[in-house]
Amino acid sequence: MTSKSLANFLMIGTIIFCAIRLQGTAPKPDAPDPDATAAIAQQIPGSIAKLQAQNYADVAKQLRDGTLKTDLDSGEWLVKRNKAALDVAFKSLDEHLQAQLGDGKFTPDKAATTYEAISKGLQKGGDN
């Protein structure tokens, strides 16, 4: 083997070694993103409050105009609309959870990190 061949062999070996070594330090694309998760969760309490406030205004209007006449009517209407408000408020978090933990990406550690971030975000959002 000539010195030029040996130099090329060593250079290629070094490049391959570095490439393999760097793979372990690169961020994993499926790693949880607690800050993004918390930011999404933080929006939920305010969203729920706004949607439910509108529901109460709507039911009051319907009671005044005679569309709803009884406590049972208004109660059923509010239950239905407030459940829909929760679905709307949590939709972006549900989609985020699917991206983070769905399709075989679930691990107990990743889920725990994600759920802790949700808890922190909901608590922070509830402080507003």
N, CA, C and O atoms as a GROMACS GRO file, in nm:
protein
  512
    1MET      N    1   0.086  -0.116   0.000
    1MET     CA    2   0.000   0.000   0.000
    1MET      C    3   0.090   0.123   0.000
    1MET      O    4   0.183   0.134   0.080
    2THR      N    5   0.062   0.214  -0.090
    2THR     CA    6   0.143   0.335  -0.099
    2THR      C    7   0.102   0.432   0.009
    2THR      O    8  -0.003   0.418   0.072
    3SER      N    9   0.185   0.530   0.030
    3SER     CA   10   0.154   0.629   0.134
    3SER      C   11   0.030   0.709   0.098
    3SER      O   12  -0.046   0.751   0.186
    4LYS      N   13   0.008   0.731  -0.034
    4LYS     CA   14  -0.111   0.804  -0.077
    4LYS      C   15  -0.236   0.719  -0.051
    4LYS      O   16  -0.337   0.773  -0.005
    5SER      N   17  -0.231   0.590  -0.078
    5SER     CA   18  -0.344   0.500  -0.051
    5SER      C   19  -0.372   0.492   0.098
    5SER      O   20  -0.487   0.493   0.141
    6LEU      N   21  -0.265   0.485   0.177
    6LEU     CA   22  -0.281   0.479   0.321
    6LEU      C   23  -0.344   0.608   0.374
    6LEU      O   24  -0.430   0.604   0.462
    7ALA      N   25  -0.301   0.722   0.321
    7ALA     CA   26  -0.357   0.850   0.363
    7ALA      C   27  -0.506   0.857   0.328
    7ALA      O   28  -0.587   0.902   0.409
    8ASN      N   29  -0.542   0.813   0.206
    8ASN     CA   30  -0.682   0.812   0.164
    8ASN      C   31  -0.764   0.717   0.252
    8ASN      O   32  -0.876   0.750   0.292
    9PHE      N   33  -0.708   0.601   0.282
    9PHE     CA   34  -0.776   0.504   0.366
    9PHE      C   35  -0.801   0.562   0.506
    9PHE      O   36  -0.911   0.548   0.560
   10LEU      N   37  -0.701   0.626   0.562
   10LEU     CA   38  -0.715   0.686   0.695
   10LEU      C   39  -0.816   0.801   0.694
   10LEU      O   40  -0.892   0.817   0.789
   11MET      N   41  -0.816   0.879   0.588
   11MET     CA   42  -0.909   0.992   0.578
   11MET      C   43  -1.052   0.940   0.569
   11MET      O   44  -1.141   0.991   0.638
   12ILE      N   45  -1.075   0.841   0.486
   12ILE     CA   46  -1.210   0.784   0.472
   12ILE      C   47  -1.253   0.722   0.604
   12ILE      O   48  -1.368   0.737   0.645
   13GLY      N   49  -1.162   0.652   0.670
   13GLY     CA   50  -1.194   0.592   0.799
   13GLY      C   51  -1.230   0.698   0.902
   13GLY      O   52  -1.324   0.679   0.979
   14THR      N   53  -1.158   0.808   0.903
   14THR     CA   54  -1.185   0.917   0.997
   14THR      C   55  -1.322   0.979   0.969
   14THR      O   56  -1.397   1.008   1.062
   15ILE      N   57  -1.354   1.000   0.843
   15ILE     CA   58  -1.484   1.058   0.805
   15ILE      C   59  -1.597   0.966   0.847
   15ILE      O   60  -1.697   1.012   0.903
   16ILE      N   61  -1.582   0.837   0.821
   16ILE     CA   62  -1.686   0.741   0.859
   16ILE      C   63  -1.700   0.738   1.011
   16ILE      O   64  -1.812   0.737   1.063
   17PHE      N   65  -1.588   0.737   1.084
   17PHE     CA   66  -1.592   0.736   1.230
   17PHE      C   67  -1.665   0.861   1.282
   17PHE      O   68  -1.750   0.851   1.371
   18CYS      N   69  -1.632   0.976   1.228
   18CYS     CA   70  -1.696   1.100   1.272
   18CYS      C   71  -1.845   1.100   1.240
   18CYS      O   72  -1.926   1.144   1.322
   19ALA      N   73  -1.881   1.050   1.124
   19ALA     CA   74  -2.022   1.046   1.086
   19ALA      C   75  -2.101   0.956   1.181
   19ALA      O   76  -2.211   0.991   1.223
   20ILE      N   77  -2.043   0.841   1.214
   20ILE     CA   78  -2.110   0.750   1.306
   20ILE      C   79  -2.118   0.812   1.445
   20ILE      O   80  -2.221   0.804   1.512
   21ARG      N   81  -2.011   0.874   1.488
   21ARG     CA   82  -2.005   0.934   1.621
   21ARG      C   83  -2.106   1.049   1.634
   21ARG      O   84  -2.170   1.062   1.737
   22LEU      N   85  -2.119   1.131   1.530
   22LEU     CA   86  -2.210   1.245   1.534
   22LEU      C   87  -2.356   1.204   1.532
   22LEU      O   88  -2.442   1.279   1.579
   23GLN      N   89  -2.386   1.087   1.478
   23GLN     CA   90  -2.525   1.043   1.476
   23GLN      C   91  -2.581   1.031   1.616
   23GLN      O   92  -2.699   1.057   1.638
   24GLY      N   93  -2.500   0.992   1.710
   24GLY     CA   94  -2.546   0.978   1.848
   24GLY      C   95  -2.570   1.112   1.915
   24GLY      O   96  -2.643   1.116   2.015
   25THR      N   97  -2.513   1.220   1.867
   25THR     CA   98  -2.529   1.350   1.932
   25THR      C   99  -2.632   1.438   1.864
   25THR      O  100  -2.673   1.539   1.920
   26ALA      N  101  -2.674   1.401   1.746
   26ALA     CA  102  -2.773   1.482   1.676
   26ALA      C  103  -2.908   1.469   1.746
   26ALA      O  104  -2.941   1.362   1.797
   27PRO      N  105  -2.988   1.576   1.750
   27PRO     CA  106  -3.119   1.565   1.813
   27PRO      C  107  -3.206   1.467   1.736
   27PRO      O  108  -3.205   1.463   1.613
   28LYS      N  109  -3.280   1.388   1.810
   28LYS     CA  110  -3.368   1.290   1.748
   28LYS      C  111  -3.495   1.361   1.702
   28LYS      O  112  -3.551   1.442   1.777
   29PRO      N  113  -3.542   1.333   1.580
   29PRO     CA  114  -3.661   1.401   1.531
   29PRO      C  115  -3.786   1.367   1.612
   29PRO      O  116  -3.881   1.445   1.613
   30ASP      N  117  -3.788   1.253   1.678
   30ASP     CA  118  -3.905   1.214   1.755
   30ASP      C  119  -3.894   1.251   1.902
   30ASP      O  120  -3.978   1.210   1.983
   31ALA      N  121  -3.792   1.328   1.938
   31ALA     CA  122  -3.775   1.368   2.078
   31ALA      C  123  -3.889   1.461   2.118
   31ALA      O  124  -3.932   1.544   2.038
   32PRO      N  125  -3.938   1.449   2.242
   32PRO     CA  126  -4.046   1.539   2.285
   32PRO      C  127  -3.997   1.683   2.291
   32PRO      O  128  -3.880   1.710   2.316
   33ASP      N  129  -4.088   1.774   2.268
   33ASP     CA  130  -4.058   1.917   2.274
   33ASP      C  131  -4.144   1.977   2.385
   33ASP      O  132  -4.252   2.029   2.358
   34PRO      N  133  -4.095   1.971   2.511
   34PRO     CA  134  -4.177   2.017   2.623
   34PRO      C  135  -4.220   2.163   2.612
   34PRO      O  136  -4.331   2.197   2.654
   35ASP      N  137  -4.135   2.249   2.557
   35ASP     CA  138  -4.172   2.391   2.547
   35ASP      C  139  -4.289   2.411   2.451
   35ASP      O  140  -4.381   2.487   2.480
   36ALA      N  141  -4.285   2.343   2.338
   36ALA     CA  142  -4.395   2.354   2.241
   36ALA      C  143  -4.524   2.296   2.299
   36ALA      O  144  -4.632   2.352   2.282
   37THR      N  145  -4.510   2.183   2.369
   37THR     CA  146  -4.626   2.120   2.430
   37THR      C  147  -4.687   2.211   2.536
   37THR      O  148  -4.809   2.229   2.538
   38ALA      N  149  -4.604   2.267   2.622
   38ALA     CA  150  -4.654   2.357   2.727
   38ALA      C  151  -4.721   2.480   2.667
   38ALA      O  152  -4.823   2.526   2.718
   39ALA      N  153  -4.664   2.534   2.560
   39ALA     CA  154  -4.721   2.653   2.496
   39ALA      C  155  -4.860   2.625   2.440
   39ALA      O  156  -4.950   2.708   2.451
   40ILE      N  157  -4.877   2.506   2.382
   40ILE     CA  158  -5.010   2.469   2.330
   40ILE      C  159  -5.108   2.453   2.446
   40ILE      O  160  -5.219   2.504   2.442
   41ALA      N  161  -5.066   2.381   2.549
   41ALA     CA  162  -5.153   2.357   2.665
   41ALA      C  163  -5.189   2.487   2.736
   41ALA      O  164  -5.299   2.499   2.790
   42GLN      N  165  -5.098   2.581   2.737
   42GLN     CA  166  -5.121   2.708   2.807
   42GLN      C  167  -5.239   2.785   2.748
   42GLN      O  168  -5.304   2.862   2.818
   43GLN      N  169  -5.268   2.764   2.622
   43GLN     CA  170  -5.376   2.836   2.555
   43GLN      C  171  -5.515   2.780   2.588
   43GLN      O  172  -5.616   2.848   2.570
   44ILE      N  173  -5.518   2.656   2.637
   44ILE     CA  174  -5.647   2.587   2.654
   44ILE      C  175  -5.739   2.653   2.756
   44ILE      O  176  -5.856   2.676   2.723
   45PRO      N  177  -5.695   2.685   2.878
   45PRO     CA  178  -5.791   2.744   2.973
   45PRO      C  179  -5.857   2.872   2.922
   45PRO      O  180  -5.977   2.891   2.942
   46GLY      N  181  -5.781   2.958   2.858
   46GLY     CA  182  -5.839   3.081   2.804
   46GLY      C  183  -5.937   3.053   2.692
   46GLY      O  184  -6.040   3.119   2.681
   47SER      N  185  -5.904   2.955   2.609
   47SER     CA  186  -5.992   2.917   2.499
   47SER      C  187  -6.124   2.862   2.552
   47SER      O  188  -6.232   2.897   2.504
   48ILE      N  189  -6.114   2.775   2.653
   48ILE     CA  190  -6.236   2.719   2.713
   48ILE      C  191  -6.321   2.831   2.772
   48ILE      O  192  -6.442   2.834   2.751
   49ALA      N  193  -6.259   2.922   2.844
   49ALA     CA  194  -6.333   3.031   2.907
   49ALA      C  195  -6.406   3.115   2.803
   49ALA      O  196  -6.523   3.150   2.822
   50LYS      N  197  -6.338   3.148   2.694
   50LYS     CA  198  -6.402   3.230   2.589
   50LYS      C  199  -6.518   3.157   2.523
   50LYS      O  200  -6.624   3.214   2.502
   51LEU      N  201  -6.495   3.029   2.491
   51LEU     CA  202  -6.601   2.952   2.426
   51LEU      C  203  -6.721   2.933   2.518
   51LEU      O  204  -6.835   2.943   2.474
   52GLN      N  205  -6.695   2.905   2.645
   52GLN     CA  206  -6.806   2.886   2.738
   52GLN      C  207  -6.877   3.017   2.769
   52GLN      O  208  -6.998   3.020   2.790
   53ALA      N  209  -6.803   3.125   2.774
   53ALA     CA  210  -6.866   3.256   2.794
   53ALA      C  211  -6.966   3.284   2.681
   53ALA      O  212  -7.076   3.334   2.705
   54GLN      N  213  -6.926   3.251   2.559
   54GLN     CA  214  -7.016   3.269   2.446
   54GLN      C  215  -7.138   3.177   2.458
   54GLN      O  216  -7.250   3.216   2.424
   55ASN      N  217  -7.115   3.054   2.507
   55ASN     CA  218  -7.227   2.961   2.526
   55ASN      C  219  -7.328   3.017   2.625
   55ASN      O  220  -7.449   3.008   2.602
   56TYR      N  221  -7.281   3.074   2.736
   56TYR     CA  222  -7.373   3.130   2.835
   56TYR      C  223  -7.447   3.252   2.780
   56TYR      O  224  -7.565   3.272   2.810
   57ALA      N  225  -7.379   3.332   2.700
   57ALA     CA  226  -7.446   3.446   2.636
   57ALA      C  227  -7.553   3.397   2.539
   57ALA      O  228  -7.663   3.452   2.532
   58ASP      N  229  -7.520   3.292   2.465
   58ASP     CA  230  -7.617   3.237   2.369
   58ASP      C  231  -7.738   3.176   2.438
   58ASP      O  232  -7.851   3.196   2.393
   59VAL      N  233  -7.715   3.102   2.547
   59VAL     CA  234  -7.829   3.040   2.616
   59VAL      C  235  -7.916   3.148   2.681
   59VAL      O  236  -8.038   3.135   2.684
   60ALA      N  237  -7.854   3.254   2.731
   60ALA     CA  238  -7.932   3.364   2.789
   60ALA      C  239  -8.021   3.428   2.682
   60ALA      O  240  -8.138   3.456   2.706
   61LYS      N  241  -7.964   3.449   2.565
   61LYS     CA  242  -8.041   3.508   2.454
   61LYS      C  243  -8.159   3.417   2.417
   61LYS      O  244  -8.270   3.465   2.395
   62GLN      N  245  -8.133   3.287   2.411
   62GLN     CA  246  -8.240   3.194   2.373
   62GLN      C  247  -8.348   3.182   2.481
   62GLN      O  248  -8.465   3.159   2.449
   63LEU      N  249  -8.311   3.198   2.606
   63LEU     CA  250  -8.411   3.200   2.713
   63LEU      C  251  -8.498   3.326   2.702
   63LEU      O  252  -8.620   3.320   2.721
   64ARG      N  253  -8.435   3.439   2.670
   64ARG     CA  254  -8.509   3.565   2.658
   64ARG      C  255  -8.601   3.567   2.536
   64ARG      O  256  -8.711   3.622   2.541
   65ASP      N  257  -8.555   3.506   2.424
   65ASP     CA  258  -8.640   3.509   2.304
   65ASP      C  259  -8.738   3.392   2.297
   65ASP      O  260  -8.815   3.381   2.201
   66GLY      N  261  -8.737   3.305   2.398
   66GLY     CA  262  -8.835   3.197   2.405
   66GLY      C  263  -8.795   3.070   2.332
   66GLY      O  264  -8.872   2.973   2.332
   67THR      N  265  -8.678   3.066   2.270
   67THR     CA  266  -8.633   2.944   2.203
   67THR      C  267  -8.615   2.832   2.305
   67THR      O  268  -8.654   2.718   2.280
   68LEU      N  269  -8.556   2.864   2.419
   68LEU     CA  270  -8.545   2.771   2.531
   68LEU      C  271  -8.638   2.820   2.640
   68LEU      O  272  -8.643   2.940   2.668
   69LYS      N  273  -8.712   2.727   2.705
   69LYS     CA  274  -8.814   2.770   2.801
   69LYS      C  275  -8.796   2.712   2.940
   69LYS      O  276  -8.852   2.766   3.036
   70THR      N  277  -8.720   2.604   2.954
   70THR     CA  278  -8.710   2.539   3.085
   70THR      C  279  -8.566   2.523   3.128
   70THR      O  280  -8.472   2.538   3.049
   71ASP      N  281  -8.550   2.491   3.257
   71ASP     CA  282  -8.415   2.465   3.306
   71ASP      C  283  -8.357   2.340   3.240
   71ASP      O  284  -8.237   2.333   3.216
   72LEU      N  285  -8.441   2.243   3.211
   72LEU     CA  286  -8.395   2.121   3.144
   72LEU      C  287  -8.346   2.153   3.003
   72LEU      O  288  -8.241   2.105   2.961
   73ASP      N  289  -8.424   2.233   2.929
   73ASP     CA  290  -8.383   2.273   2.793
   73ASP      C  291  -8.248   2.346   2.796
   73ASP      O  292  -8.156   2.313   2.721
   74SER      N  293  -8.240   2.445   2.884
   74SER     CA  294  -8.116   2.524   2.887
   74SER      C  295  -7.999   2.441   2.938
   74SER      O  296  -7.887   2.456   2.889
   75GLY      N  297  -8.024   2.353   3.035
   75GLY     CA  298  -7.916   2.267   3.086
   75GLY      C  299  -7.864   2.172   2.980
   75GLY      O  300  -7.742   2.157   2.965
   76GLU      N  301  -7.954   2.109   2.907
   76GLU     CA  302  -7.912   2.018   2.799
   76GLU      C  303  -7.836   2.094   2.690
   76GLU      O  304  -7.736   2.046   2.637
   77TRP      N  305  -7.885   2.212   2.657
   77TRP     CA  306  -7.819   2.293   2.555
   77TRP      C  307  -7.676   2.327   2.599
   77TRP      O  308  -7.582   2.315   2.521
   78LEU      N  309  -7.661   2.369   2.726
   78LEU     CA  310  -7.528   2.405   2.777
   78LEU      C  311  -7.434   2.284   2.783
   78LEU      O  312  -7.317   2.295   2.747
   79VAL      N  313  -7.485   2.171   2.827
   79VAL     CA  314  -7.400   2.050   2.833
   79VAL      C  315  -7.347   2.018   2.693
   79VAL      O  316  -7.228   1.991   2.676
   80LYS      N  317  -7.434   2.021   2.596
   80LYS     CA  318  -7.393   1.989   2.458
   80LYS      C  319  -7.291   2.090   2.407
   80LYS      O  320  -7.188   2.051   2.351
   81ARG      N  321  -7.318   2.218   2.424
   81ARG     CA  322  -7.228   2.322   2.372
   81ARG      C  323  -7.096   2.327   2.450
   81ARG      O  324  -6.991   2.349   2.391
   82ASN      N  325  -7.101   2.307   2.581
   82ASN     CA  326  -6.978   2.312   2.659
   82ASN      C  327  -6.889   2.192   2.629
   82ASN      O  328  -6.766   2.204   2.633
   83LYS      N  329  -6.947   2.076   2.600
   83LYS     CA  330  -6.866   1.961   2.558
   83LYS      C  331  -6.799   1.991   2.425
   83LYS      O  332  -6.682   1.961   2.405
   84ALA      N  333  -6.874   2.052   2.334
   84ALA     CA  334  -6.817   2.090   2.205
   84ALA      C  335  -6.705   2.192   2.224
   84ALA      O  336  -6.605   2.189   2.152
   85ALA      N  337  -6.721   2.283   2.321
   85ALA     CA  338  -6.617   2.382   2.348
   85ALA      C  339  -6.488   2.314   2.395
   85ALA      O  340  -6.378   2.353   2.355
   86LEU      N  341  -6.501   2.212   2.480
   86LEU     CA  342  -6.383   2.138   2.525
   86LEU      C  343  -6.315   2.069   2.408
   86LEU      O  344  -6.192   2.070   2.398
   87ASP      N  345  -6.394   2.009   2.320
   87ASP     CA  346  -6.336   1.943   2.202
   87ASP      C  347  -6.258   2.042   2.117
   87ASP      O  348  -6.148   2.012   2.071
   88VAL      N  349  -6.314   2.161   2.096
   88VAL     CA  350  -6.247   2.264   2.018
   88VAL      C  351  -6.119   2.311   2.089
   88VAL      O  352  -6.014   2.324   2.026
   89ALA      N  353  -6.129   2.336   2.218
   89ALA     CA  354  -6.015   2.389   2.294
   89ALA      C  355  -5.899   2.290   2.298
   89ALA      O  356  -5.783   2.331   2.296
   90PHE      N  357  -5.928   2.161   2.303
   90PHE     CA  358  -5.822   2.060   2.314
   90PHE      C  359  -5.776   2.006   2.179
   90PHE      O  360  -5.684   1.924   2.174
   91LYS      N  361  -5.837   2.050   2.070
   91LYS     CA  362  -5.804   1.993   1.938
   91LYS      C  363  -5.656   2.007   1.903
   91LYS      O  364  -5.595   1.910   1.860
   92SER      N  365  -5.598   2.124   1.920
   92SER     CA  366  -5.458   2.143   1.882
   92SER      C  367  -5.366   2.059   1.971
   92SER      O  368  -5.264   2.009   1.924
   93LEU      N  369  -5.402   2.043   2.098
   93LEU     CA  370  -5.321   1.958   2.186
   93LEU      C  371  -5.334   1.812   2.145
   93LEU      O  372  -5.236   1.739   2.146
   94ASP      N  373  -5.455   1.770   2.111
   94ASP     CA  374  -5.475   1.632   2.066
   94ASP      C  375  -5.391   1.602   1.941
   94ASP      O  376  -5.330   1.496   1.930
   95GLU      N  377  -5.390   1.696   1.848
   95GLU     CA  378  -5.310   1.678   1.726
   95GLU      C  379  -5.161   1.674   1.759
   95GLU      O  380  -5.087   1.594   1.702
   96HIS      N  381  -5.118   1.759   1.851
   96HIS     CA  382  -4.978   1.761   1.894
   96HIS      C  383  -4.941   1.629   1.961
   96HIS      O  384  -4.834   1.574   1.935
   97LEU      N  385  -5.029   1.578   2.047
   97LEU     CA  386  -5.003   1.450   2.113
   97LEU      C  387  -4.991   1.336   2.011
   97LEU      O  388  -4.905   1.249   2.025
   98GLN      N  389  -5.075   1.337   1.912
   98GLN     CA  390  -5.068   1.235   1.807
   98GLN      C  391  -4.934   1.241   1.736
   98GLN      O  392  -4.872   1.138   1.709
   99ALA      N  393  -4.887   1.362   1.707
   99ALA     CA  394  -4.758   1.378   1.640
   99ALA      C  395  -4.643   1.335   1.730
   99ALA      O  396  -4.545   1.277   1.682
  100GLN      N  397  -4.654   1.362   1.861
  100GLN     CA  398  -4.546   1.330   1.955
  100GLN      C  399  -4.545   1.182   1.994
  100GLN      O  400  -4.438   1.122   2.005
  101LEU      N  401  -4.663   1.124   2.016
  101LEU     CA  402  -4.669   0.992   2.077
  101LEU      C  403  -4.738   0.886   1.993
  101LEU      O  404  -4.731   0.767   2.024
  102GLY      N  405  -4.805   0.927   1.887
  102GLY     CA  406  -4.879   0.832   1.805
  102GLY      C  407  -4.790   0.757   1.707
  102GLY      O  408  -4.670   0.782   1.698
  103ASP      N  409  -4.851   0.666   1.635
  103ASP     CA  410  -4.783   0.591   1.529
  103ASP      C  411  -4.655   0.522   1.577
  103ASP      O  412  -4.552   0.527   1.510
  104GLY      N  413  -4.663   0.457   1.693
  104GLY     CA  414  -4.551   0.380   1.744
  104GLY      C  415  -4.441   0.461   1.809
  104GLY      O  416  -4.335   0.406   1.840
  105LYS      N  417  -4.462   0.590   1.832
  105LYS     CA  418  -4.359   0.675   1.893
  105LYS      C  419  -4.366   0.676   2.045
  105LYS      O  420  -4.280   0.734   2.111
  106PHE      N  421  -4.469   0.613   2.102
  106PHE     CA  422  -4.489   0.615   2.246
  106PHE      C  423  -4.380   0.539   2.319
  106PHE      O  424  -4.348   0.425   2.285
  107THR      N  425  -4.324   0.603   2.418
  107THR     CA  426  -4.241   0.536   2.519
  107THR      C  427  -4.286   0.594   2.652
  107THR      O  428  -4.330   0.709   2.657
  108PRO      N  429  -4.275   0.518   2.760
  108PRO     CA  430  -4.317   0.574   2.889
  108PRO      C  431  -4.244   0.703   2.924
  108PRO      O  432  -4.305   0.796   2.977
  109ASP      N  433  -4.114   0.710   2.896
  109ASP     CA  434  -4.037   0.830   2.930
  109ASP      C  435  -4.083   0.950   2.847
  109ASP      O  436  -4.100   1.059   2.900
  110LYS      N  437  -4.101   0.928   2.717
  110LYS     CA  438  -4.145   1.038   2.629
  110LYS      C  439  -4.284   1.085   2.669
  110LYS      O  440  -4.311   1.205   2.671
  111ALA      N  441  -4.373   0.991   2.700
  111ALA     CA  442  -4.508   1.027   2.741
  111ALA      C  443  -4.505   1.105   2.872
  111ALA      O  444  -4.576   1.205   2.887
  112ALA      N  445  -4.423   1.061   2.968
  112ALA     CA  446  -4.414   1.131   3.096
  112ALA      C  447  -4.364   1.274   3.076
  112ALA      O  448  -4.418   1.367   3.136
  113THR      N  449  -4.263   1.292   2.992
  113THR     CA  450  -4.211   1.426   2.963
  113THR      C  451  -4.320   1.513   2.900
  113THR      O  452  -4.336   1.630   2.935
  114THR      N  453  -4.393   1.455   2.807
  114THR     CA  454  -4.499   1.528   2.737
  114THR      C  455  -4.612   1.565   2.833
  114THR      O  456  -4.660   1.678   2.831
  115TYR      N  457  -4.655   1.471   2.917
  115TYR     CA  458  -4.765   1.496   3.009
  115TYR      C  459  -4.725   1.596   3.118
  115TYR      O  460  -4.809   1.676   3.161
  116GLU      N  461  -4.600   1.595   3.161
  116GLU     CA  462  -4.553   1.696   3.257
  116GLU      C  463  -4.560   1.836   3.194
  116GLU      O  464  -4.599   1.932   3.260
  117ALA      N  465  -4.522   1.844   3.067
  117ALA     CA  466  -4.528   1.973   2.997
  117ALA      C  467  -4.673   2.021   2.984
  117ALA      O  468  -4.700   2.141   2.997
  118ILE      N  469  -4.764   1.929   2.958
  118ILE     CA  470  -4.906   1.965   2.948
  118ILE      C  471  -4.954   2.019   3.083
  118ILE      O  472  -5.022   2.121   3.089
  119SER      N  473  -4.919   1.950   3.189
  119SER     CA  474  -4.960   1.993   3.323
  119SER      C  475  -4.908   2.134   3.352
  119SER      O  476  -4.984   2.219   3.400
  120LYS      N  477  -4.783   2.159   3.322
  120LYS     CA  478  -4.725   2.293   3.346
  120LYS      C  479  -4.794   2.398   3.261
  120LYS      O  480  -4.824   2.507   3.309
  121GLY      N  481  -4.818   2.366   3.135
  121GLY     CA  482  -4.884   2.462   3.047
  121GLY      C  483  -5.026   2.493   3.090
  121GLY      O  484  -5.067   2.609   3.088
  122LEU      N  485  -5.102   2.390   3.130
  122LEU     CA  486  -5.240   2.413   3.176
  122LEU      C  487  -5.241   2.497   3.302
  122LEU      O  488  -5.326   2.586   3.318
  123GLN      N  489  -5.147   2.470   3.393
  123GLN     CA  490  -5.142   2.547   3.516
  123GLN      C  491  -5.105   2.693   3.488
  123GLN      O  492  -5.164   2.784   3.545
  124LYS      N  493  -5.010   2.713   3.401
  124LYS     CA  494  -4.969   2.850   3.367
  124LYS      C  495  -5.081   2.923   3.296
  124LYS      O  496  -5.106   3.040   3.323
  125GLY      N  497  -5.149   2.854   3.205
  125GLY     CA  498  -5.261   2.915   3.133
  125GLY      C  499  -5.376   2.949   3.225
  125GLY      O  500  -5.445   3.048   3.204
  126GLY      N  501  -5.397   2.865   3.328
  126GLY     CA  502  -5.503   2.891   3.423
  126GLY      C  503  -5.475   3.009   3.515
  126GLY      O  504  -5.566   3.060   3.580
  127ASP      N  505  -5.348   3.052   3.522
  127ASP     CA  506  -5.310   3.165   3.607
  127ASP      C  507  -5.346   3.298   3.543
  127ASP      O  508  -5.347   3.401   3.611
  128ASN      N  509  -5.376   3.298   3.414
  128ASN     CA  510  -5.403   3.425   3.343
  128ASN      C  511  -5.538   3.481   3.377
  128ASN      O  512  -5.575   3.587   3.326
   0.00000   0.00000   0.00000
